[in-house]
Amino acid sequence: MANTNTTTTARTGIVCLPSVNETAITSLLKTPLGAHLDLFQILDSCQFHVDALIENDDNTECMALCGRLYAALEMLKFALKAPLPAHLIERLTVDVAEPDNYRGALSTDSETLREYCAALVMLLLQRQQSPEQSEHITGLLFELINVLVEDLKTPRFVRTDGGLAMTSGEAVPGIH
């Protein structure tokens, strides 16, 4: 124990603060996922997790991010089957349709694309590939998540005199 006659000085300059990236990841991992989230919030969560994953080199954090991304993709499975709430239908509705502008890059349905993403996450969680392969798989996952998000957030309804129709011109048989 130091007393007033000592020559020892306190080292106040040595403080290890977490980096901005660590704080953001910790915050992201603590953000609750649950049934209260709508389709767009789940898509945002998927995008936040894959964005953090692609920028991260820490194995533990990558595993945690993959786990959370997988959970969000599982929630997405149920959100895709549920009816869209009115506020999302409104966000997906335009006044004038231009069908060619709303075509996705992949000609597959949302559930299949979601399954592809989930399979890639499971592959990353197994940690059986080389670091270079993991990087490529993570890049592919990043691209597929972004395609999925873009496709699901693209307007698909148009207001007509008879109500809502699909941007392709067909009547709305269901909301998905």
C-alpha positions as CSV (number, residue, x, y, z in Angstrom):
1,M,0.0,0.0,0.0
2,A,1.4,3.4,-1.0
3,N,1.7,6.2,1.4
4,T,2.1,9.9,0.9
5,N,5.9,9.8,1.0
6,T,6.3,7.3,-1.9
7,T,7.7,8.0,-5.3
8,T,5.2,5.7,-7.0
9,T,2.8,7.4,-9.2
10,A,-0.6,6.2,-10.4
11,R,-0.8,5.1,-14.0
12,T,-4.1,6.6,-15.1
13,G,-3.3,6.3,-18.8
14,I,-3.6,2.5,-19.2
15,V,-7.3,1.9,-19.8
16,C,-8.3,-0.7,-22.4
17,L,-11.5,0.5,-24.0
18,P,-13.3,-1.8,-26.4
19,S,-13.0,-0.7,-30.0
20,V,-16.0,0.8,-31.8
21,N,-16.4,-2.5,-33.8
22,E,-16.4,-4.6,-30.6
23,T,-19.0,-2.3,-29.0
24,A,-21.2,-2.6,-32.1
25,I,-21.0,-6.4,-32.2
26,T,-21.7,-6.7,-28.5
27,S,-24.7,-4.5,-28.9
28,L,-25.9,-6.4,-32.0
29,L,-25.5,-9.7,-30.2
30,K,-27.5,-8.4,-27.2
31,T,-30.4,-7.1,-29.4
32,P,-33.3,-9.4,-28.8
33,L,-34.9,-11.4,-31.6
34,G,-38.4,-12.4,-31.1
35,A,-42.0,-12.9,-32.4
36,H,-42.6,-9.1,-32.0
37,L,-40.5,-8.4,-35.1
38,D,-42.1,-7.9,-38.5
39,L,-40.7,-9.2,-41.8
40,F,-38.7,-6.0,-42.5
41,Q,-37.2,-5.9,-39.0
42,I,-36.1,-9.6,-39.4
43,L,-34.6,-8.8,-42.8
44,D,-32.8,-5.8,-41.2
45,S,-31.5,-8.1,-38.5
46,C,-30.2,-10.6,-41.0
47,Q,-28.5,-7.8,-42.9
48,F,-26.9,-6.3,-39.7
49,H,-25.6,-9.7,-38.7
50,V,-24.1,-10.6,-42.1
51,D,-22.6,-7.1,-42.4
52,A,-20.8,-7.6,-39.0
53,L,-19.8,-11.1,-40.0
54,I,-18.1,-10.1,-43.2
55,E,-16.0,-7.5,-41.4
56,N,-15.0,-9.8,-38.5
57,D,-11.9,-12.0,-38.1
58,D,-12.5,-13.1,-34.5
59,N,-13.6,-16.8,-34.4
60,T,-15.7,-16.5,-31.3
61,E,-17.5,-13.4,-32.5
62,C,-18.0,-15.0,-36.0
63,M,-19.6,-18.1,-34.3
64,A,-21.9,-15.9,-32.2
65,L,-22.8,-13.8,-35.3
66,C,-23.5,-17.0,-37.3
67,G,-25.7,-18.3,-34.5
68,R,-27.7,-15.1,-34.4
69,L,-28.0,-15.0,-38.2
70,Y,-29.2,-18.5,-38.2
71,A,-31.8,-17.7,-35.6
72,A,-33.0,-14.7,-37.6
73,L,-33.2,-16.8,-40.8
74,E,-35.3,-19.3,-38.8
75,M,-37.6,-16.5,-37.7
76,L,-37.8,-15.4,-41.4
77,K,-39.1,-18.9,-42.3
78,F,-42.2,-18.2,-40.2
79,A,-42.5,-14.5,-41.2
80,L,-42.6,-15.6,-44.9
81,K,-45.6,-17.8,-44.2
82,A,-47.5,-15.2,-42.1
83,P,-49.8,-12.6,-43.6
84,L,-48.2,-9.3,-44.2
85,P,-49.3,-6.5,-41.8
86,A,-51.1,-3.5,-43.3
87,H,-48.1,-1.2,-42.7
88,L,-45.8,-3.5,-44.8
89,I,-48.3,-3.9,-47.5
90,E,-48.4,-0.1,-47.7
91,R,-44.6,0.0,-48.0
92,L,-44.6,-2.6,-50.7
93,T,-47.2,-0.7,-52.7
94,V,-46.6,1.8,-55.5
95,D,-49.0,4.0,-57.5
96,V,-47.6,3.2,-61.0
97,A,-46.2,-0.2,-61.9
98,E,-43.0,-0.7,-63.9
99,P,-42.7,-4.5,-63.8
100,D,-39.2,-4.7,-65.4
101,N,-37.8,-2.6,-62.6
102,Y,-38.9,-5.1,-59.9
103,R,-37.3,-8.3,-61.1
104,G,-34.9,-9.9,-58.8
105,A,-31.4,-11.1,-59.8
106,L,-32.3,-14.7,-59.0
107,S,-35.3,-16.5,-60.3
108,T,-36.0,-18.5,-57.1
109,D,-38.6,-18.0,-54.4
110,S,-37.8,-16.3,-51.1
111,E,-38.1,-19.5,-49.1
112,T,-35.5,-21.3,-51.2
113,L,-33.1,-18.4,-51.0
114,R,-33.6,-18.3,-47.3
115,E,-32.8,-22.0,-47.1
116,Y,-29.6,-21.5,-49.1
117,C,-28.5,-18.8,-46.7
118,A,-29.3,-21.0,-43.7
119,A,-27.3,-23.8,-45.3
120,L,-24.3,-21.5,-45.7
121,V,-24.5,-20.4,-42.1
122,M,-24.6,-24.0,-40.9
123,L,-21.5,-24.7,-43.1
124,L,-19.7,-21.7,-41.4
125,L,-20.7,-23.0,-38.0
126,Q,-19.2,-26.4,-38.6
127,R,-15.7,-24.8,-39.1
128,Q,-14.5,-27.6,-41.4
129,Q,-13.3,-25.4,-44.2
130,S,-10.0,-23.5,-44.6
131,P,-9.9,-19.8,-43.8
132,E,-9.9,-19.0,-47.5
133,Q,-13.0,-21.1,-48.0
134,S,-14.7,-19.5,-45.0
135,E,-14.0,-16.1,-46.5
136,H,-15.6,-17.2,-49.8
137,I,-18.6,-18.7,-48.1
138,T,-19.1,-15.6,-46.0
139,G,-18.9,-13.5,-49.1
140,L,-21.5,-15.6,-50.9
141,L,-23.7,-15.5,-47.8
142,F,-23.4,-11.7,-47.7
143,E,-24.4,-11.5,-51.4
144,L,-27.4,-13.9,-51.0
145,I,-28.7,-12.1,-47.9
146,N,-28.6,-8.8,-49.7
147,V,-30.4,-10.3,-52.7
148,L,-33.0,-11.8,-50.4
149,V,-33.5,-8.5,-48.5
150,E,-33.6,-6.4,-51.8
151,D,-36.2,-8.8,-53.3
152,L,-38.4,-8.9,-50.2
153,K,-38.3,-5.2,-49.8
154,T,-39.0,-4.4,-53.5
155,P,-42.5,-3.1,-54.2
156,R,-44.8,-5.8,-55.5
157,F,-48.2,-4.2,-55.3
158,V,-49.7,-1.5,-57.4
159,R,-52.9,0.5,-56.6
160,T,-55.6,0.1,-59.2
161,D,-59.2,1.2,-59.4
162,G,-60.2,-2.3,-58.4
163,G,-57.8,-2.5,-55.4
164,L,-54.3,-3.9,-55.1
165,A,-52.7,-5.9,-58.0
166,M,-49.3,-7.3,-58.4
167,T,-46.8,-5.1,-60.2
168,S,-46.8,-7.7,-63.0
169,G,-50.5,-6.9,-63.5
170,E,-52.1,-10.0,-62.1
171,A,-54.7,-9.9,-59.3
172,V,-53.4,-10.3,-55.8
173,P,-54.3,-14.0,-54.8
174,G,-52.5,-13.7,-51.5
175,I,-50.2,-11.4,-49.8
176,H,-46.9,-13.3,-50.3
